[in-house]
Amino acid sequence: MSTFTKQFSSADDYEDWLKGVGERVHVLTISTNASAVRNLSEPRSTVYTPRKGTAVVVKYETRDKSLAPKKSKFTSVIQIVAIGVVFWALFIYAIRLLM
């Protein structure tokens, strides 16, 4: 199983997504992104309770490839270029060692 992380803008969005995916996912953790929505004008001693509409971050496992986050072509190209650069650097290093 592959593990992924997905962020939702609210708990309602998360519940709608969960109803749609059914039993194809196994949710590992659910957390609210309280630091992103906290009112900084409040005193620091105030205990923060998540409000309705706060961001929700879910870590889940699935075997269904359609539920995996989409990778952009740019990300794939960057990965291929990085691997190519590493191999060329190792090749040049090996040639210099042999000379």
MOPAC internal coordinates of N, CA, C and O (Angstrom, degrees):
PM7 1SCF
backbone

  N    0.0000 0     0.00 0     0.00 0    0    0    0
  C    1.4438 1     0.00 0     0.00 0    1    0    0
  C    1.5262 1   109.25 1     0.00 0    2    1    0
  O    1.2310 1   121.08 1   -36.42 1    3    2    1
  N    1.2902 1   115.54 1   143.58 1    3    2    1
  C    1.4544 1   121.39 1   177.26 1    5    3    2
  C    1.5230 1   109.50 1   -98.47 1    6    5    3
  O    1.2310 1   120.85 1   -33.94 1    7    6    5
  N    1.3415 1   115.98 1   146.06 1    7    6    5
  C    1.4559 1   121.80 1  -179.77 1    9    7    6
  C    1.5225 1   109.75 1  -106.88 1   10    9    7
  O    1.2310 1   120.53 1   -46.12 1   11   10    9
  N    1.3295 1   116.59 1   133.88 1   11   10    9
  C    1.4554 1   122.17 1  -178.57 1   13   11   10
  C    1.5232 1   109.70 1  -134.58 1   14   13   11
  O    1.2310 1   120.90 1   -18.76 1   15   14   13
  N    1.3251 1   115.89 1   161.24 1   15   14   13
  C    1.4551 1   122.99 1   175.75 1   17   15   14
  C    1.5218 1   108.57 1  -123.22 1   18   17   15
  O    1.2310 1   120.74 1   -44.02 1   19   18   17
  N    1.3211 1   116.18 1   135.98 1   19   18   17
  C    1.4659 1   121.12 1  -179.39 1   21   19   18
  C    1.5216 1   108.22 1  -135.45 1   22   21   19
  O    1.2310 1   121.02 1   -39.72 1   23   22   21
  N    1.3344 1   115.65 1   140.28 1   23   22   21
  C    1.4568 1   120.95 1   179.51 1   25   23   22
  C    1.5217 1   109.94 1  -112.43 1   26   25   23
  O    1.2310 1   121.38 1   -42.99 1   27   26   25
  N    1.3314 1   114.96 1   137.01 1   27   26   25
  C    1.4590 1   122.24 1   178.71 1   29   27   26
  C    1.5167 1   108.65 1  -119.60 1   30   29   27
  O    1.2310 1   120.57 1   -29.45 1   31   30   29
  N    1.3184 1   116.51 1   150.55 1   31   30   29
  C    1.4619 1   120.32 1  -178.43 1   33   31   30
  C    1.5258 1   112.54 1   -75.89 1   34   33   31
  O    1.2310 1   120.33 1   157.33 1   35   34   33
  N    1.3306 1   116.97 1   -22.67 1   35   34   33
  C    1.4652 1   119.47 1   179.15 1   37   35   34
  C    1.5289 1   109.49 1  -154.20 1   38   37   35
  O    1.2310 1   121.57 1   -13.16 1   39   38   37
  N    1.3181 1   114.61 1   166.84 1   39   38   37
  C    1.4638 1   120.37 1   178.28 1   41   39   38
  C    1.5303 1   110.52 1   -65.34 1   42   41   39
  O    1.2310 1   120.23 1   147.79 1   43   42   41
  N    1.3168 1   117.16 1   -32.21 1   43   42   41
  C    1.4688 1   120.63 1   178.73 1   45   43   42
  C    1.5189 1   110.91 1   -64.77 1   46   45   43
  O    1.2310 1   120.32 1   138.67 1   47   46   45
  N    1.3480 1   117.00 1   -41.33 1   47   46   45
  C    1.4649 1   120.38 1   177.06 1   49   47   46
  C    1.5199 1   110.81 1   -62.30 1   50   49   47
  O    1.2310 1   120.55 1   139.30 1   51   50   49
  N    1.3273 1   116.55 1   -40.70 1   51   50   49
  C    1.4622 1   120.79 1   178.44 1   53   51   50
  C    1.5274 1   111.23 1   -62.45 1   54   53   51
  O    1.2310 1   120.46 1   134.19 1   55   54   53
  N    1.3303 1   116.73 1   -45.81 1   55   54   53
  C    1.4617 1   120.63 1  -179.97 1   57   55   54
  C    1.5236 1   111.56 1   -62.58 1   58   57   55
  O    1.2310 1   119.96 1   140.10 1   59   58   57
  N    1.3316 1   117.68 1   -39.90 1   59   58   57
  C    1.4666 1   120.95 1   177.10 1   61   59   58
  C    1.5318 1   110.63 1   -62.87 1   62   61   59
  O    1.2310 1   120.25 1   136.25 1   63   62   61
  N    1.3330 1   117.13 1   -43.75 1   63   62   61
  C    1.4628 1   121.48 1   178.97 1   65   63   62
  C    1.5290 1   110.30 1   -62.84 1   66   65   63
  O    1.2310 1   120.51 1   136.86 1   67   66   65
  N    1.3342 1   116.64 1   -43.14 1   67   66   65
  C    1.4639 1   120.96 1  -178.61 1   69   67   66
  C    1.5241 1   111.47 1   -64.12 1   70   69   67
  O    1.2310 1   120.29 1   142.10 1   71   70   69
  N    1.3420 1   117.06 1   -37.90 1   71   70   69
  C    1.4698 1   119.99 1   176.69 1   73   71   70
  C    1.5263 1   110.56 1   -64.36 1   74   73   71
  O    1.2310 1   120.50 1   143.37 1   75   74   73
  N    1.3180 1   116.64 1   -36.63 1   75   74   73
  C    1.4603 1   121.15 1  -178.50 1   77   75   74
  C    1.5226 1   114.24 1   -71.58 1   78   77   75
  O    1.2310 1   120.49 1   144.99 1   79   78   77
  N    1.3381 1   116.67 1   -35.01 1   79   78   77
  C    1.4660 1   118.97 1  -176.89 1   81   79   78
  C    1.5078 1   112.03 1   -87.92 1   82   81   79
  O    1.2310 1   119.94 1   162.40 1   83   82   81
  N    1.3120 1   117.73 1   -17.60 1   83   82   81
  C    1.4548 1   121.34 1   175.00 1   85   83   82
  C    1.5141 1   112.89 1    62.33 1   86   85   83
  O    1.2310 1   120.95 1    48.17 1   87   86   85
  N    1.3176 1   115.79 1  -131.83 1   87   86   85
  C    1.4598 1   121.72 1  -176.02 1   89   87   86
  C    1.5227 1   112.56 1   -93.46 1   90   89   87
  O    1.2310 1   120.03 1  -165.04 1   91   90   89
  N    1.3245 1   117.55 1    14.96 1   91   90   89
  C    1.4701 1   120.37 1  -178.90 1   93   91   90
  C    1.5160 1   112.53 1   -80.72 1   94   93   91
  O    1.2310 1   119.69 1   170.85 1   95   94   93
  N    1.3344 1   118.20 1    -9.15 1   95   94   93
  C    1.4605 1   121.35 1   179.46 1   97   95   94
  C    1.5213 1   110.45 1  -123.91 1   98   97   95
  O    1.2310 1   121.73 1   -27.35 1   99   98   97
  N    1.3262 1   114.29 1   152.65 1   99   98   97
  C    1.4581 1   121.82 1   172.99 1  101   99   98
  C    1.5232 1   106.08 1  -118.61 1  102  101   99
  O    1.2310 1   120.14 1   -71.17 1  103  102  101
  N    1.3286 1   117.33 1   108.83 1  103  102  101
  C    1.4626 1   121.99 1  -176.92 1  105  103  102
  C    1.5165 1   109.25 1   -76.91 1  106  105  103
  O    1.2310 1   121.06 1   -54.50 1  107  106  105
  N    1.3566 1   115.57 1   125.50 1  107  106  105
  C    1.4593 1   121.13 1   179.99 1  109  107  106
  C    1.5231 1   111.66 1   -92.51 1  110  109  107
  O    1.2310 1   120.31 1   129.19 1  111  110  109
  N    1.3280 1   117.02 1   -50.81 1  111  110  109
  C    1.4654 1   120.62 1   179.45 1  113  111  110
  C    1.5168 1   110.10 1  -140.22 1  114  113  111
  O    1.2310 1   121.63 1   -28.98 1  115  114  113
  N    1.3235 1   114.48 1   151.02 1  115  114  113
  C    1.4594 1   122.38 1   174.10 1  117  115  114
  C    1.5195 1   106.09 1  -131.14 1  118  117  115
  O    1.2310 1   120.43 1   -53.28 1  119  118  117
  N    1.3234 1   116.78 1   126.72 1  119  118  117
  C    1.4606 1   119.68 1   177.53 1  121  119  118
  C    1.5198 1   109.61 1  -140.01 1  122  121  119
  O    1.2310 1   121.43 1   -27.94 1  123  122  121
  N    1.3312 1   114.87 1   152.06 1  123  122  121
  C    1.4542 1   119.78 1   176.08 1  125  123  122
  C    1.5122 1   107.85 1   -96.71 1  126  125  123
  O    1.2310 1   120.76 1   -36.75 1  127  126  125
  N    1.3021 1   116.16 1   143.25 1  127  126  125
  C    1.4588 1   121.88 1   179.63 1  129  127  126
  C    1.5210 1   107.78 1   -87.86 1  130  129  127
  O    1.2310 1   120.69 1  -109.67 1  131  130  129
  N    1.3147 1   116.30 1    70.33 1  131  130  129
  C    1.4618 1   121.77 1  -173.96 1  133  131  130
  C    1.5237 1   112.19 1   -66.27 1  134  133  131
  O    1.2310 1   119.81 1   146.88 1  135  134  133
  N    1.3091 1   117.97 1   -33.12 1  135  134  133
  C    1.4640 1   119.78 1  -177.31 1  137  135  134
  C    1.5249 1   111.62 1   -66.03 1  138  137  135
  O    1.2310 1   119.77 1   152.11 1  139  138  137
  N    1.3118 1   118.04 1   -27.89 1  139  138  137
  C    1.4596 1   121.23 1  -178.11 1  141  139  138
  C    1.5232 1   111.86 1   -78.36 1  142  141  139
  O    1.2310 1   119.93 1   156.64 1  143  142  141
  N    1.3029 1   117.74 1   -23.36 1  143  142  141
  C    1.4530 1   120.24 1  -174.73 1  145  143  142
  C    1.5247 1   113.19 1  -114.15 1  146  145  143
  O    1.2310 1   120.04 1  -177.28 1  147  146  145
  N    1.3084 1   117.52 1     2.72 1  147  146  145
  C    1.4601 1   120.76 1  -179.02 1  149  147  146
  C    1.5268 1   110.37 1   -69.31 1  150  149  147
  O    1.2310 1   120.96 1   -41.42 1  151  150  149
  N    1.3101 1   115.76 1   138.58 1  151  150  149
  C    1.4587 1   121.84 1   177.30 1  153  151  150
  C    1.5276 1   107.74 1   -78.53 1  154  153  151
  O    1.2310 1   119.90 1   -67.32 1  155  154  153
  N    1.3300 1   117.79 1   112.68 1  155  154  153
  C    1.4489 1   121.65 1  -175.77 1  157  155  154
  C    1.5226 1   112.80 1   -72.27 1  158  157  155
  O    1.2310 1   119.55 1   168.06 1  159  158  157
  N    1.3149 1   118.46 1   -11.94 1  159  158  157
  C    1.4610 1   120.21 1   178.92 1  161  159  158
  C    1.5276 1   111.52 1   -81.48 1  162  161  159
  O    1.2310 1   120.29 1   168.52 1  163  162  161
  N    1.3398 1   117.06 1   -11.48 1  163  162  161
  C    1.4553 1   120.22 1   178.04 1  165  163  162
  C    1.5256 1   109.50 1   -73.10 1  166  165  163
  O    1.2310 1   120.29 1   -31.64 1  167  166  165
  N    1.3309 1   117.05 1   148.36 1  167  166  165
  C    1.4674 1   118.88 1   175.80 1  169  167  166
  C    1.5292 1   110.79 1   -62.00 1  170  169  167
  O    1.2310 1   120.36 1   -32.48 1  171  170  169
  N    1.3166 1   116.91 1   147.52 1  171  170  169
  C    1.4680 1   121.08 1  -177.55 1  173  171  170
  C    1.5204 1   112.59 1   -65.90 1  174  173  171
  O    1.2310 1   119.90 1   155.72 1  175  174  173
  N    1.3112 1   117.80 1   -24.28 1  175  174  173
  C    1.4646 1   120.19 1  -179.05 1  177  175  174
  C    1.5301 1   112.34 1   -76.36 1  178  177  175
  O    1.2310 1   119.99 1   167.43 1  179  178  177
  N    1.3199 1   117.63 1   -12.57 1  179  178  177
  C    1.4543 1   121.42 1  -179.81 1  181  179  178
  C    1.5253 1   109.98 1   -68.83 1  182  181  179
  O    1.2310 1   120.80 1   -48.53 1  183  182  181
  N    1.3257 1   116.07 1   131.47 1  183  182  181
  C    1.4666 1   120.60 1   177.79 1  185  183  182
  C    1.5182 1   107.83 1   -76.14 1  186  185  183
  O    1.2310 1   121.05 1   -51.26 1  187  186  185
  N    1.3238 1   115.60 1   128.74 1  187  186  185
  C    1.4616 1   119.97 1  -177.10 1  189  187  186
  C    1.5164 1   110.17 1   -91.06 1  190  189  187
  O    1.2310 1   120.43 1   -50.72 1  191  190  189
  N    1.3181 1   116.79 1   129.28 1  191  190  189
  C    1.4526 1   122.05 1   172.55 1  193  191  190
  C    1.5155 1   107.83 1  -118.04 1  194  193  191
  O    1.2310 1   119.73 1   -47.03 1  195  194  193
  N    1.3388 1   118.13 1   132.97 1  195  194  193
  C    1.4652 1   120.09 1  -178.34 1  197  195  194
  C    1.5196 1   111.34 1   -59.97 1  198  197  195
  O    1.2310 1   120.97 1   -43.02 1  199  198  197
  N    1.3160 1   115.75 1   136.98 1  199  198  197
  C    1.4569 1   121.68 1   177.69 1  201  199  198
  C    1.5210 1   109.51 1   -95.03 1  202  201  199
  O    1.2310 1   121.74 1   -18.91 1  203  202  201
  N    1.3074 1   114.27 1   161.09 1  203  202  201
  C    1.4570 1   118.40 1   175.98 1  205  203  202
  C    1.5234 1   108.50 1   -63.53 1  206  205  203
  O    1.2310 1   120.31 1   -46.68 1  207  206  205
  N    1.3008 1   117.01 1   133.32 1  207  206  205
  C    1.4494 1   120.99 1  -179.40 1  209  207  206
  C    1.5251 1   113.01 1    98.97 1  210  209  207
  O    1.2310 1   119.97 1  -177.18 1  211  210  209
  N    1.3431 1   117.66 1     2.82 1  211  210  209
  C    1.4670 1   119.13 1   178.20 1  213  211  210
  C    1.5167 1   109.80 1   -75.18 1  214  213  211
  O    1.2310 1   121.12 1   -23.56 1  215  214  213
  N    1.3215 1   115.46 1   156.44 1  215  214  213
  C    1.4604 1   120.94 1  -178.48 1  217  215  214
  C    1.5268 1   110.21 1   -67.32 1  218  217  215
  O    1.2310 1   120.64 1   -36.82 1  219  218  217
  N    1.3272 1   116.38 1   143.18 1  219  218  217
  C    1.4589 1   123.05 1   179.53 1  221  219  218
  C    1.5222 1   107.73 1  -122.04 1  222  221  219
  O    1.2310 1   120.92 1   -49.19 1  223  222  221
  N    1.3425 1   115.85 1   130.81 1  223  222  221
  C    1.4616 1   121.38 1   177.75 1  225  223  222
  C    1.5243 1   107.68 1  -113.82 1  226  225  223
  O    1.2310 1   120.62 1   -52.72 1  227  226  225
  N    1.3311 1   116.42 1   127.28 1  227  226  225
  C    1.4566 1   122.28 1  -176.49 1  229  227  226
  C    1.5241 1   109.16 1  -120.27 1  230  229  227
  O    1.2310 1   120.79 1   -47.09 1  231  230  229
  N    1.3179 1   116.09 1   132.91 1  231  230  229
  C    1.4619 1   122.00 1   173.17 1  233  231  230
  C    1.5227 1   106.04 1  -108.68 1  234  233  231
  O    1.2310 1   120.46 1   -54.97 1  235  234  233
  N    1.3405 1   116.73 1   125.03 1  235  234  233
  C    1.4579 1   119.77 1  -173.94 1  237  235  234
  C    1.5307 1   111.28 1  -140.22 1  238  237  235
  O    1.2310 1   121.44 1   -20.17 1  239  238  237
  N    1.3267 1   114.85 1   159.83 1  239  238  237
  C    1.4642 1   122.66 1   175.69 1  241  239  238
  C    1.5216 1   108.40 1  -113.87 1  242  241  239
  O    1.2310 1   121.18 1   -34.35 1  243  242  241
  N    1.3253 1   115.34 1   145.65 1  243  242  241
  C    1.4610 1   119.64 1   176.89 1  245  243  242
  C    1.5238 1   110.16 1  -158.29 1  246  245  243
  O    1.2310 1   121.33 1   -25.48 1  247  246  245
  N    1.2984 1   115.05 1   154.52 1  247  246  245
  C    1.4639 1   121.08 1   172.36 1  249  247  246
  C    1.5302 1   110.69 1  -103.12 1  250  249  247
  O    1.2310 1   120.92 1   168.27 1  251  250  249
  N    1.3119 1   115.85 1   -11.73 1  251  250  249
  C    1.4558 1   122.07 1  -178.92 1  253  251  250
  C    1.5352 1   109.51 1   -78.75 1  254  253  251
  O    1.2310 1   120.49 1   -67.72 1  255  254  253
  N    1.3128 1   116.67 1   112.28 1  255  254  253
  C    1.4642 1   121.01 1  -177.27 1  257  255  254
  C    1.5236 1   112.84 1   -67.08 1  258  257  255
  O    1.2310 1   119.77 1   159.68 1  259  258  257
  N    1.3178 1   118.05 1   -20.32 1  259  258  257
  C    1.4580 1   119.88 1   179.35 1  261  259  258
  C    1.5361 1   111.80 1   -72.18 1  262  261  259
  O    1.2310 1   119.80 1   162.80 1  263  262  261
  N    1.3205 1   117.98 1   -17.20 1  263  262  261
  C    1.4551 1   121.74 1   178.68 1  265  263  262
  C    1.5159 1   112.82 1   -94.26 1  266  265  263
  O    1.2310 1   120.23 1   178.12 1  267  266  265
  N    1.3161 1   117.17 1    -1.88 1  267  266  265
  C    1.4678 1   121.04 1   177.09 1  269  267  266
  C    1.5258 1   109.18 1   -74.82 1  270  269  267
  O    1.2310 1   120.49 1   -34.62 1  271  270  269
  N    1.3391 1   116.67 1   145.38 1  271  270  269
  C    1.4698 1   118.67 1   176.70 1  273  271  270
  C    1.5232 1   110.71 1   -60.98 1  274  273  271
  O    1.2310 1   120.89 1   -36.84 1  275  274  273
  N    1.3049 1   115.90 1   143.16 1  275  274  273
  C    1.4624 1   121.31 1  -179.44 1  277  275  274
  C    1.5242 1   110.27 1   -75.28 1  278  277  275
  O    1.2310 1   120.78 1   -45.15 1  279  278  277
  N    1.3345 1   116.11 1   134.85 1  279  278  277
  C    1.4570 1   121.35 1   175.40 1  281  279  278
  C    1.5172 1   108.25 1   -96.43 1  282  281  279
  O    1.2310 1   120.91 1   -44.03 1  283  282  281
  N    1.3001 1   115.86 1   135.97 1  283  282  281
  C    1.4550 1   119.26 1   178.90 1  285  283  282
  C    1.5252 1   109.90 1   -78.73 1  286  285  283
  O    1.2310 1   120.50 1   -21.20 1  287  286  285
  N    1.3196 1   116.65 1   158.80 1  287  286  285
  C    1.4568 1   121.25 1   177.32 1  289  287  286
  C    1.5261 1   110.41 1   -63.54 1  290  289  287
  O    1.2310 1   120.79 1   144.35 1  291  290  289
  N    1.3305 1   116.10 1   -35.65 1  291  290  289
  C    1.4627 1   120.64 1   179.88 1  293  291  290
  C    1.5309 1   110.56 1   -59.69 1  294  293  291
  O    1.2310 1   120.16 1   136.53 1  295  294  293
  N    1.3286 1   117.30 1   -43.47 1  295  294  293
  C    1.4618 1   121.17 1   179.16 1  297  295  294
  C    1.5213 1   111.05 1   -63.30 1  298  297  295
  O    1.2310 1   120.23 1   137.86 1  299  298  297
  N    1.3170 1   117.17 1   -42.14 1  299  298  297
  C    1.4596 1   120.86 1   179.19 1  301  299  298
  C    1.5265 1   111.14 1   -64.43 1  302  301  299
  O    1.2310 1   120.13 1   137.80 1  303  302  301
  N    1.3190 1   117.37 1   -42.20 1  303  302  301
  C    1.4625 1   121.44 1   179.75 1  305  303  302
  C    1.5242 1   110.31 1   -64.90 1  306  305  303
  O    1.2310 1   120.13 1   137.77 1  307  306  305
  N    1.3179 1   117.36 1   -42.23 1  307  306  305
  C    1.4659 1   121.19 1   179.01 1  309  307  306
  C    1.5291 1   110.32 1   -61.56 1  310  309  307
  O    1.2310 1   119.68 1   138.78 1  311  310  309
  N    1.3161 1   118.21 1   -41.22 1  311  310  309
  C    1.4609 1   121.28 1   178.75 1  313  311  310
  C    1.5278 1   110.99 1   -63.43 1  314  313  311
  O    1.2310 1   120.12 1   137.06 1  315  314  313
  N    1.3155 1   117.38 1   -42.94 1  315  314  313
  C    1.4698 1   121.44 1  -179.80 1  317  315  314
  C    1.5263 1   110.10 1   -65.95 1  318  317  315
  O    1.2310 1   120.31 1   137.23 1  319  318  317
  N    1.3242 1   117.01 1   -42.77 1  319  318  317
  C    1.4674 1   120.79 1   179.31 1  321  319  318
  C    1.5309 1   110.26 1   -63.70 1  322  321  319
  O    1.2310 1   120.05 1   137.62 1  323  322  321
  N    1.3229 1   117.51 1   -42.38 1  323  322  321
  C    1.4611 1   120.78 1   179.80 1  325  323  322
  C    1.5231 1   111.36 1   -62.22 1  326  325  323
  O    1.2310 1   120.00 1   138.20 1  327  326  325
  N    1.3102 1   117.61 1   -41.80 1  327  326  325
  C    1.4669 1   121.24 1   178.15 1  329  327  326
  C    1.5202 1   110.01 1   -65.27 1  330  329  327
  O    1.2310 1   120.15 1   138.27 1  331  330  329
  N    1.3258 1   117.31 1   -41.73 1  331  330  329
  C    1.4665 1   121.08 1   177.95 1  333  331  330
  C    1.5164 1   112.11 1   -61.73 1  334  333  331
  O    1.2310 1   120.18 1   137.65 1  335  334  333
  N    1.3174 1   117.26 1   -42.35 1  335  334  333
  C    1.4636 1   121.23 1   179.59 1  337  335  334
  C    1.5262 1   110.33 1   -63.53 1  338  337  335
  O    1.2310 1   120.40 1   137.82 1  339  338  337
  N    1.3250 1   116.85 1   -42.18 1  339  338  337
  C    1.4657 1   120.26 1   179.01 1  341  339  338
  C    1.5268 1   110.46 1   -62.96 1  342  341  339
  O    1.2310 1   119.65 1   134.91 1  343  342  341
  N    1.3256 1   118.27 1   -45.09 1  343  342  341
  C    1.4659 1   120.43 1   179.63 1  345  343  342
  C    1.5283 1   111.37 1   -63.45 1  346  345  343
  O    1.2310 1   119.86 1   138.46 1  347  346  345
  N    1.3425 1   117.87 1   -41.54 1  347  346  345
  C    1.4685 1   120.22 1   178.32 1  349  347  346
  C    1.5252 1   110.97 1   -64.56 1  350  349  347
  O    1.2310 1   120.00 1   140.39 1  351  350  349
  N    1.3208 1   117.61 1   -39.61 1  351  350  349
  C    1.4610 1   120.70 1   178.45 1  353  351  350
  C    1.5275 1   110.84 1   -63.96 1  354  353  351
  O    1.2310 1   120.51 1   137.58 1  355  354  353
  N    1.3209 1   116.64 1   -42.42 1  355  354  353
  C    1.4740 1   119.88 1   177.34 1  357  355  354
  C    1.5251 1   111.28 1   -66.14 1  358  357  355
  O    1.2310 1   120.03 1   142.26 1  359  358  357
  N    1.3203 1   117.54 1   -37.74 1  359  358  357
  C    1.4588 1   121.57 1   178.47 1  361  359  358
  C    1.5300 1   110.60 1   -63.61 1  362  361  359
  O    1.2310 1   120.16 1   132.86 1  363  362  361
  N    1.3225 1   117.30 1   -47.14 1  363  362  361
  C    1.4677 1   121.22 1   179.43 1  365  363  362
  C    1.5235 1   110.22 1   -64.34 1  366  365  363
  O    1.2310 1   120.33 1   140.26 1  367  366  365
  N    1.3311 1   116.98 1   -39.74 1  367  366  365
  C    1.4619 1   120.77 1   177.99 1  369  367  366
  C    1.5277 1   110.58 1   -62.37 1  370  369  367
  O    1.2310 1   120.08 1   136.83 1  371  370  369
  N    1.3335 1   117.45 1   -43.17 1  371  370  369
  C    1.4675 1   121.15 1   179.59 1  373  371  370
  C    1.5300 1   110.95 1   -65.29 1  374  373  371
  O    1.2310 1   119.74 1   140.41 1  375  374  373
  N    1.3251 1   118.11 1   -39.59 1  375  374  373
  C    1.4605 1   121.74 1   177.97 1  377  375  374
  C    1.5289 1   110.52 1   -63.01 1  378  377  375
  O    1.2310 1   120.05 1   137.99 1  379  378  377
  N    1.3090 1   117.51 1   -42.01 1  379  378  377
  C    1.4758 1   121.44 1   179.82 1  381  379  378
  C    1.5231 1   110.87 1   -66.43 1  382  381  379
  O    1.2310 1   120.03 1   146.06 1  383  382  381
  N    1.3070 1   117.55 1   -33.94 1  383  382  381
  C    1.4674 1   120.38 1   178.10 1  385  383  382
  C    1.5285 1   110.99 1   -67.35 1  386  385  383
  O    1.2310 1   120.37 1   144.30 1  387  386  385
  N    1.3250 1   116.90 1   -35.70 1  387  386  385
  C    1.4528 1   121.15 1  -178.02 1  389  387  386
  C    1.5253 1   112.58 1   -77.06 1  390  389  387
  O    1.2310 1   119.43 1   160.71 1  391  390  389
  N    1.3129 1   118.69 1   -19.29 1  391  390  389
  C    1.4682 1   120.86 1  -178.57 1  393  391  390
  C    1.4885 1   112.11 1   -85.12 1  394  393  391
  O    1.2310 1   120.10 1   180.00 1  395  394  393

